[in-house]
Amino acid sequence: MEKNTAENNLTTQGPTPFSQTFFHGTKADLKIGDLIEVGYNSNFGQRKNAKYIFLTATLDAAIWGAELAIGEGPQRIYLVEATGPIEDDPDLTDRKFPGNPTKSYRSQHPFKVVGEVKLWKGHPEEQVQAMKDALTNLKEQGINSLND
């Protein structure tokens, strides 16, 4: 008989009402229970197949993710739970915002969609365009994401 350890309980139990949820902004059309996984084209940097996927603990950062996402669909913000370890997103912590005030994280482990935020207000169009222009400028300068 297998010894009942705390580690075994963590791996066999499903999400609890007390699981930490995060936000993920995108244009992907997902359903509750879907997994967001690495391997798809990233929205930033060189737009290679992503080695990492991203989540945030702030709605504002998720809104930026949705607004800057590539694709044709509507902008969406999902509530997600990490299925494995997460770490600070180095593009937003080390480079721009020491201490991670945006509460932006990355992982190589899937995120499980547990809900969707249906009502949210985006940034003004001129602010979104300024951010897109700044990202284009960085790309033209050869400054790429640390996440590529």
GIRAFEN-V665253 format. One record per backbone hydrogen bond with DSSP energy under -1.0 kcal/mol. CO is the residue of the C=O (numbers start at 1). NH is the residue of the N-H. If there is no record, write none. Layout:
co;nh
CO;NH
CO;NH
This chain:
co;nh
3;5
5;9
6;10
7;11
8;12
9;13
16;19
22;80
23;56
24;78
26;76
31;34
34;113
36;111
40;50
44;47
48;42
50;39
53;107
55;105
56;23
58;62
59;63
60;64
61;65
62;66
63;67
64;68
76;26
77;117
78;24
79;114
79;115
80;22
81;112
87;106
89;92
89;93
90;95
97;100
100;103
103;57
104;89
105;55
106;87
107;53
110;83
111;36
112;81
113;33
115;79
124;128
125;129
126;130
127;131
128;132
129;133
130;134
131;135
132;136
133;137
134;138
135;139
136;140
137;141
138;143
139;142
